[in-house]
Amino acid sequence: MKNYLIPNQKKCVVSAFHLSFYCILSFVSISCSLKDKRTKNIMIFTKTSAFRHQSIDPSIDAIKKLGQKNNFKVYQTEKSSDFSPSKLKQFDAVVFLNTSGDVLNEIQQDHFKSFFRSGKGWVGVHCATDTETDWPWYGKLAGAYFNGHPAIQEATLKVLQKSHLSTNMLPENWTRTDEWYNFKDIQPDIDVLIALDESSYDGGTNGENHPISWCKEFDGGRAFYTALGHTTESFEEELFLAHLLGGIKWSMGESLSSTDK
């Protein structure tokens, strides 16, 4: 069949095609932008079956205030039953906030694993590395396990990476007071963000390479851990809260480049 379109008509068809293509691209771009700016949701999990930190209640309040200022909603629970598919699908990340001991049964562990593998986030604070010590997958997720600590004291932290949401506001040498964990079973794939200078305090056992905060992309999701946060005063400390906020944001898929847009 012959093409009877005259040249001007051909130009109109081509122009209409280009316009339609541009509109589709614009719609996709706007949709992605709206998705990025939607209010996100995190679950704070504070169940303990071993040591319980006095800082848990004030830390919940502090993170809720961070959420109010940074466009994410906070749901706090101590119920292991909340680790169900119907509940977990509501959240972008789960924060293990000074959890301790065995806190999930095998079914709940499987549900949490599926949640994380779907591209979601996990944040561990302080005692989260003294949690689920008999669950090998969790050990890989957390990046290490707790291995004792000395008395609360001042120490100097070395910020090794300044290009992360959790560290870009920190000084290269950060001196503060907290309870400093030693670690065992440190996973080789963790990306260490902050290390402890063991020469600055008494009781360190990890030597020159003593990680204290790290992150990793693992098994389909994002995991961030900070060993800081034993003391109640930590959750009144501006720099620590900024560090924690950055870790929460990163676990939900943000980065420095995305926040600068």
C-alpha positions in Angstrom: 0.0 0.0 0.0 1.3 3.4 -0.9 1.9 6.1 1.7 -0.3 9.0 0.7 0.8 11.3 3.6 2.1 14.6 2.2 5.3 15.9 3.8 3.6 18.3 6.2 1.3 15.5 7.4 4.4 13.4 8.0 6.0 16.2 10.0 2.8 16.4 12.1 2.8 12.7 12.8 6.5 12.7 13.8 5.9 15.8 16.0 2.9 14.1 17.7 5.0 11.0 18.3 7.8 13.1 19.9 5.2 15.0 22.0 3.6 11.8 23.3 7.0 10.3 24.1 8.0 13.5 26.0 4.7 13.4 28.0 5.3 9.8 28.9 8.8 10.6 30.1 7.5 13.6 32.1 4.8 11.5 33.7 7.3 8.8 34.8 9.7 11.5 36.1 6.9 13.2 38.1 5.7 9.8 39.4 9.2 8.8 40.6 9.6 12.2 42.2 6.3 11.9 44.1 7.3 8.4 45.2 10.6 9.7 46.6 8.8 12.4 48.5 6.1 10.3 50.0 5.9 10.0 53.8 7.9 6.9 54.7 7.3 4.6 57.7 9.6 2.9 60.1 9.0 0.3 62.8 11.0 0.7 66.1 11.3 -2.7 67.7 12.4 -2.5 71.4 11.7 -6.0 72.7 14.3 -7.3 75.2 14.7 -10.8 76.7 18.0 -10.0 78.3 19.5 -6.7 79.5 17.2 -3.8 79.1 18.6 -0.3 78.6 17.2 2.7 80.6 17.7 4.8 77.4 15.0 2.9 75.5 12.0 5.2 76.4 13.8 8.5 75.8 15.3 7.1 72.6 11.8 6.3 71.3 10.7 9.9 71.9 13.8 11.2 70.2 13.3 9.2 67.1 9.7 10.1 66.9 10.7 13.8 66.9 13.2 13.1 64.1 10.4 11.5 62.1 8.2 14.6 62.6 10.9 16.8 61.3 12.0 14.6 58.4 8.9 13.2 56.8 8.7 9.7 58.2 6.2 8.1 60.6 7.3 6.0 63.5 5.5 3.0 64.9 7.0 1.5 68.1 6.4 -2.0 69.3 7.6 -4.7 71.6 5.3 -7.3 70.0 7.1 -10.0 68.1 3.7 -10.8 66.5 4.1 -7.6 64.5 6.7 -9.4 62.4 4.0 -10.7 60.0 3.7 -10.1 56.3 0.6 -7.9 56.6 2.3 -5.6 59.2 5.8 -5.5 57.9 4.7 -4.5 54.4 3.6 -1.1 55.9 7.2 -0.1 56.6 10.3 1.0 54.7 12.7 0.0 57.5 12.8 -1.7 60.9 14.9 -0.3 63.7 16.2 -2.7 66.3 16.6 -0.2 69.1 18.6 -1.7 72.0 16.9 -5.1 71.6 18.5 -8.0 73.4 18.4 -11.7 73.5 16.1 -13.9 71.5 13.1 -11.8 70.3 11.7 -13.6 67.3 10.5 -17.2 66.7 11.5 -19.0 63.5 8.3 -18.0 61.7 8.8 -14.4 62.6 12.4 -14.6 61.5 11.4 -15.9 58.1 8.9 -13.0 57.7 11.5 -10.5 58.6 14.0 -12.0 56.2 11.4 -11.8 53.4 10.7 -8.2 54.3 14.3 -7.3 54.2 15.0 -9.2 51.0 12.3 -7.2 49.2 14.5 -4.2 49.3 13.8 -2.8 52.7 16.1 -1.5 55.5 17.3 -2.5 58.9 18.9 -0.2 61.5 20.6 -1.6 64.6 21.3 0.5 67.6 23.9 -0.5 70.2 22.6 -3.7 71.8 21.1 -4.9 68.5 24.4 -6.8 68.1 23.6 -8.7 71.3 20.3 -9.9 69.8 19.5 -13.2 68.1 22.9 -14.6 68.6 21.9 -18.1 67.5 20.5 -17.0 64.2 23.3 -17.1 61.6 21.5 -14.9 59.0 21.0 -12.2 61.6 24.6 -12.3 62.4 25.4 -11.6 58.8 22.8 -8.8 58.6 24.1 -7.1 61.8 27.7 -7.4 60.7 29.1 -8.6 64.1 28.2 -9.7 67.5 28.8 -8.0 70.9 31.8 -9.3 72.8 31.8 -7.3 76.1 32.5 -3.7 77.1 34.5 -1.7 79.6 33.0 0.9 81.9 31.3 4.0 80.4 34.0 6.5 79.5 35.2 9.1 77.0 36.8 7.9 73.8 37.8 9.3 70.4 36.1 8.0 67.2 37.7 8.1 63.8 35.3 9.0 61.1 36.6 7.0 58.1 34.0 8.0 55.5 32.5 11.5 55.2 30.5 10.7 52.2 27.7 8.9 54.0 24.4 10.3 55.3 25.3 9.2 58.8 28.7 10.8 58.9 28.9 13.8 56.7 28.1 16.1 59.6 30.7 14.6 61.9 34.2 15.8 62.7 37.1 13.5 61.6 38.0 13.0 65.2 34.9 12.8 67.4 35.3 12.6 71.1 32.3 11.6 73.2 31.2 9.5 76.2 29.4 6.2 75.8 29.6 2.5 76.5 32.1 1.1 74.0 31.4 -2.4 72.6 34.0 -4.9 71.6 33.0 -7.3 68.8 33.4 -10.8 67.6 32.4 -12.6 64.4 32.9 -9.4 62.4 31.8 -9.9 58.9 34.3 -9.1 56.1 31.8 -7.3 53.9 30.8 -4.5 56.3 31.6 -1.0 55.1 33.1 0.6 58.2 32.1 4.2 58.6 33.5 5.0 62.1 36.2 3.3 64.1 37.3 3.5 67.7 40.7 4.7 68.6 41.6 2.2 71.3 44.5 4.3 72.5 42.0 6.9 73.7 40.3 4.8 76.3 40.7 1.7 78.4 39.2 -1.8 77.6 39.2 -2.1 73.9 40.0 -5.6 72.5 39.6 -5.3 68.7 43.0 -3.5 68.2 43.7 -1.1 65.4 40.7 -2.1 63.4 37.8 -1.5 65.8 34.6 -0.8 63.9 31.9 1.1 65.8 29.5 2.0 63.0 29.1 0.4 59.6 26.7 -0.3 56.8 26.3 -2.9 54.0 24.0 -3.7 51.1 23.1 -7.3 51.9 20.7 -9.9 50.6 18.6 -7.4 48.7 18.3 -4.8 51.4 20.3 -2.1 53.3 21.6 -2.6 56.8 23.1 0.1 59.0 24.5 -0.3 62.5 25.8 2.1 65.2 27.2 0.8 68.5 26.6 4.3 70.0 23.5 4.9 72.1 23.8 3.2 75.5 23.3 6.3 77.5 20.2 8.4 77.9 22.3 11.5 77.2 23.1 10.2 73.7 19.5 10.8 72.7 19.8 14.5 73.7 23.1 14.9 71.7 22.7 16.8 68.4 25.6 15.1 66.6 24.6 11.6 67.6 21.0 12.1 66.6 22.1 13.5 63.2 24.3 10.4 62.8 21.4 8.1 63.7 19.0 10.0 61.4 21.4 9.6 58.5 21.6 5.9 59.1 17.8 5.6 59.1 17.5 7.6 55.9 20.2 5.6 54.2 18.4 2.3 55.2 15.3 3.6 53.4 17.2 4.2 50.2 18.4 7.8 50.5 21.9 9.0 49.8 23.8 12.3 50.0 23.2 12.8 46.3 19.5 12.2 46.6 19.1 14.6 49.5 21.0 17.3 47.6 18.6 17.3 44.7 
